[in-house]
Amino acid sequence: MNSAPARTRGRRKLVLLALFAISPIVVSYAAYYWFTPGGRVNYGELLDARPVPPIAGAQADGAPFRLSALRGKWLLLVVTGRDCGGACLRALYATRQARTIQGREQERVIRVWLQPADASSAAPEMLMLQAELVAARVDRKSLAQLPVDAEVGGILLADPHGNLVLRYPADPDIKRLAKDLERLLRASQIG
């Protein structure tokens, strides 16, 4: 006589217990697939994984230069046109600041300024302000292989394996660029 209502109560408890146990899985699934804020967290444009193209005819301080010699470090490549005007100076400043913000981790990042071989020479006082900068003059054909407009310029980030990872505009948001670098350096055990 009392077995039917007791069985019904027991089934209800079992169903509630199962729903309670499954609810975190359902909530996490919904949060992962439907409630992603903004879809991404990085500031730079993610590039398809590809190695940095070989840079031909590069000269740094009058000596032959190869990007492969810097393998093992994160590279901030600042690509500019013939003249280093305001946009060029802002890009160099932004990369310097983003690197400096990294504190003791800044040694893992090398800034490289790539400009056409026929570019006007930079003023020595400007280069003195750009500590820890590798300035190289590069053949125009090599610059054209990079995923930036060589005339407008831009900033590329290469990983320690020599792959291009992210692309930034010529005049980036310094804090957001530094935040991308911080995340990568924290997550990476290499470089």
C-alpha positions as CSV (number, residue, x, y, z in Angstrom):
1,M,0.0,0.0,0.0
2,N,2.7,2.5,0.9
3,S,5.2,1.1,-1.7
4,A,3.8,3.0,-4.7
5,P,4.2,6.5,-3.2
6,A,7.6,5.6,-1.6
7,R,8.8,4.3,-5.0
8,T,7.7,7.5,-6.7
9,R,9.5,9.6,-4.1
10,G,12.6,7.4,-4.5
11,R,12.5,7.9,-8.3
12,R,12.1,11.7,-7.9
13,K,15.1,11.8,-5.6
14,L,17.1,9.7,-8.1
15,V,16.2,12.0,-11.0
16,L,17.0,15.1,-9.0
17,L,20.3,13.6,-7.9
18,A,21.2,12.8,-11.6
19,L,20.2,16.3,-12.7
20,F,22.3,17.8,-9.9
21,A,25.3,15.6,-11.0
22,I,24.9,16.5,-14.7
23,S,24.2,20.2,-14.3
24,P,27.9,21.3,-14.1
25,I,28.6,19.5,-17.4
26,V,25.6,21.2,-19.1
27,V,26.5,24.6,-17.7
28,S,30.2,24.3,-18.8
29,Y,29.2,23.1,-22.3
30,A,26.8,26.1,-22.7
31,A,29.4,28.6,-21.4
32,Y,32.1,27.2,-23.7
33,Y,30.0,27.1,-26.9
34,W,27.5,30.0,-26.5
35,F,28.9,32.5,-24.1
36,T,32.4,33.3,-25.4
37,P,33.2,37.0,-24.7
38,G,34.4,38.6,-27.9
39,G,35.6,35.2,-29.3
40,R,39.3,35.9,-28.8
41,V,41.6,37.4,-26.3
42,N,44.7,38.4,-28.4
43,Y,45.1,41.8,-29.8
44,G,47.2,40.9,-32.8
45,E,45.8,39.2,-35.9
46,L,46.6,35.5,-35.7
47,L,48.5,34.3,-38.7
48,D,48.6,30.9,-40.2
49,A,51.7,29.1,-39.0
50,R,54.4,29.7,-41.5
51,P,58.1,30.3,-41.2
52,V,59.6,33.7,-41.6
53,P,60.7,33.8,-45.2
54,P,64.4,34.0,-45.9
55,I,65.6,37.6,-45.8
56,A,68.0,38.2,-48.7
57,G,70.6,40.9,-49.0
58,A,70.2,42.0,-45.3
59,Q,72.8,44.2,-43.8
60,A,73.0,45.3,-40.1
61,D,75.7,47.8,-39.3
62,G,77.3,47.1,-42.7
63,A,77.7,43.4,-42.0
64,P,75.6,40.6,-43.5
65,F,72.6,39.8,-41.3
66,R,70.4,36.7,-41.1
67,L,67.2,36.4,-39.0
68,S,67.9,32.7,-38.5
69,A,70.9,33.9,-36.3
70,L,68.3,35.1,-33.8
71,R,66.4,31.8,-33.6
72,G,65.5,30.8,-30.1
73,K,64.1,34.3,-29.1
74,W,60.8,35.9,-29.7
75,L,61.2,38.5,-32.4
76,L,59.2,41.7,-32.8
77,L,59.8,42.6,-36.5
78,V,59.1,46.3,-37.3
79,V,58.7,46.6,-41.1
80,T,58.8,50.1,-42.5
81,G,59.0,51.9,-45.8
82,R,61.8,54.0,-47.2
83,D,61.4,56.9,-44.8
84,C,61.1,56.6,-41.1
85,G,58.4,59.2,-40.5
86,G,55.9,59.5,-37.7
87,A,54.3,56.0,-38.1
88,C,57.7,54.4,-38.1
89,L,58.8,56.2,-35.0
90,R,55.6,55.2,-33.2
91,A,56.0,51.6,-34.2
92,L,59.6,51.6,-32.9
93,Y,58.4,53.3,-29.7
94,A,55.5,50.9,-29.2
95,T,57.7,47.8,-29.5
96,R,60.3,49.3,-27.2
97,Q,57.7,50.0,-24.6
98,A,56.0,46.6,-25.0
99,R,59.3,44.9,-24.5
100,T,60.3,47.0,-21.5
101,I,56.9,46.3,-19.8
102,Q,57.9,42.6,-19.7
103,G,60.4,43.3,-16.9
104,R,62.9,40.5,-16.4
105,E,61.3,38.5,-19.2
106,Q,62.3,41.3,-21.8
107,E,65.6,39.5,-22.5
108,R,63.5,36.8,-24.3
109,V,62.3,39.4,-26.9
110,I,64.5,40.9,-29.6
111,R,63.3,43.9,-31.6
112,V,64.3,43.9,-35.3
113,W,63.8,46.9,-37.6
114,L,63.5,45.8,-41.2
115,Q,63.7,48.6,-43.8
116,P,64.4,48.6,-47.5
117,A,68.0,48.6,-48.6
118,D,67.4,52.0,-50.4
119,A,65.9,53.6,-47.3
120,S,67.2,56.9,-46.0
121,S,69.6,56.5,-43.2
122,A,68.3,56.9,-39.7
123,A,69.7,59.7,-37.6
124,P,72.3,58.4,-35.1
125,E,70.5,60.1,-32.2
126,M,67.3,58.3,-33.1
127,L,69.0,55.0,-33.0
128,M,70.6,55.8,-29.7
129,L,67.1,56.2,-28.2
130,Q,66.2,52.7,-29.5
131,A,68.2,50.5,-27.1
132,E,68.4,46.8,-27.9
133,L,67.2,47.3,-31.5
134,V,68.7,45.4,-34.4
135,A,68.4,47.6,-37.5
136,A,68.7,45.8,-40.8
137,R,68.4,47.0,-44.4
138,V,66.7,44.3,-46.5
139,D,66.2,43.7,-50.2
140,R,62.7,44.9,-51.3
141,K,61.8,41.4,-52.7
142,S,62.4,39.9,-49.3
143,L,60.2,42.6,-47.6
144,A,57.5,41.9,-50.1
145,Q,57.3,38.2,-48.9
146,L,56.3,39.4,-45.4
147,P,52.6,39.6,-44.6
148,V,52.6,43.4,-44.2
149,D,52.3,46.2,-46.7
150,A,56.0,47.2,-47.0
151,E,55.1,50.8,-47.8
152,V,52.7,51.3,-44.9
153,G,54.7,49.1,-42.6
154,G,53.6,47.0,-39.6
155,I,54.7,44.8,-36.8
156,L,55.1,41.0,-36.9
157,L,55.8,38.7,-34.0
158,A,57.8,35.5,-34.6
159,D,58.1,32.7,-32.2
160,P,61.5,31.1,-31.1
161,H,61.1,28.4,-33.8
162,G,61.1,31.1,-36.5
163,N,57.4,31.0,-37.3
164,L,55.3,34.2,-37.8
165,V,52.6,34.2,-35.2
166,L,50.8,37.6,-35.0
167,R,50.5,40.7,-37.0
168,Y,49.9,44.2,-35.6
169,P,49.2,47.6,-37.2
170,A,52.0,50.1,-37.7
171,D,50.6,52.2,-34.8
172,P,49.5,49.6,-32.2
173,D,48.0,50.0,-28.8
174,I,51.1,49.6,-26.6
175,K,49.2,48.1,-23.6
176,R,47.4,45.5,-25.7
177,L,50.6,44.6,-27.6
178,A,52.4,44.2,-24.2
179,K,49.6,42.0,-22.9
180,D,49.9,39.7,-25.9
181,L,53.6,39.4,-25.3
182,E,53.1,38.7,-21.6
183,R,50.6,35.9,-22.3
184,L,52.9,34.3,-24.8
185,L,56.0,34.6,-22.6
186,R,54.1,33.2,-19.6
187,A,52.8,30.2,-21.6
188,S,56.0,29.5,-23.5
189,Q,58.8,27.5,-22.0
190,I,61.1,28.3,-25.0
191,G,62.9,31.4,-26.0
